[in-house]
């Protein structure tokens, strides 16, 4: 990575208009509606349930106002085919409307060099606003793991680093365990719903160049699946209870995985979670943290 060039980048705000059907598509991409008779999930995937408004999955905030992909700029000299998500931290300031006009402001915060051959971590912070009224909807801290860019050097303010996510206690016992199957075309569906066009999720040749046997699932897809499991546990009729959501992406998911989400109570308004691909016995999300409103 050309750290001098990257550290000088400034990003223009990103505007996006989205419709009620975009919210339905996002929920479908997370597996909502797999059972079309599930009354709790139906308002997330059907806009006309009598007497019930359309509901929006709170984790949809991570895909709104998606930043245009800039990492493949030759001047940045980033090994962009080997980028994966490292962590995501989402704080919700207001419920997401089913349709809206939003603006996002993106800021490159820091680069943490893990050393030659070990990669680097790039943090980008994003603020999401309703465009016309200016309502602050969400804050997102995204840690991207640049697997091919170790040795580039450190940059930025360590004080602005995303908070450290706590590990689970060794004797922690889950209060819920939710198993959620994903289809073989899950990544192809999610990329359309999210507008994340990174080709390692669709193109087998590029996935192999990045070191994977086949296209992998989006890390944020698995975070959304964990959000679905949390809503199932907390009550699907109150998505506004979720105040924040964060997790570390520790291994790639694969389309077709059955994702097992284990949920633990840390205190009255804090839950921890982790997620595993059951068939492969691989942890895909760890150090998950969800904070709640009363």
Secondary structure, 3 states (H helix, E strand, C coil): CCHHHHHCCCCCCEEEEECHHHHHHHHHHCCCCCCCCCHHHHHHHCCCCCCCCCCCCHHHHHHCCCCCCCCCCHHHCCCHHHEEEEEEEEEECCCCCCCEEEEEEEEEEEEEECCCCCCEEEEEEEEEEECCCCCEEEEEEEEEEECCCCCCCCEECHHHCCCCCCCCCCCCCCCEEEEEECCCCHHHHHHHHHCCCCHHHCCHHHHHHCCCCCCCCCHHHHHHHHHHHHHHHHCCCCHHHEEEEEEEECCCCCCCCEEEEEEEEEECCEEEEEEEECCCCEEEEEEEEEEECC
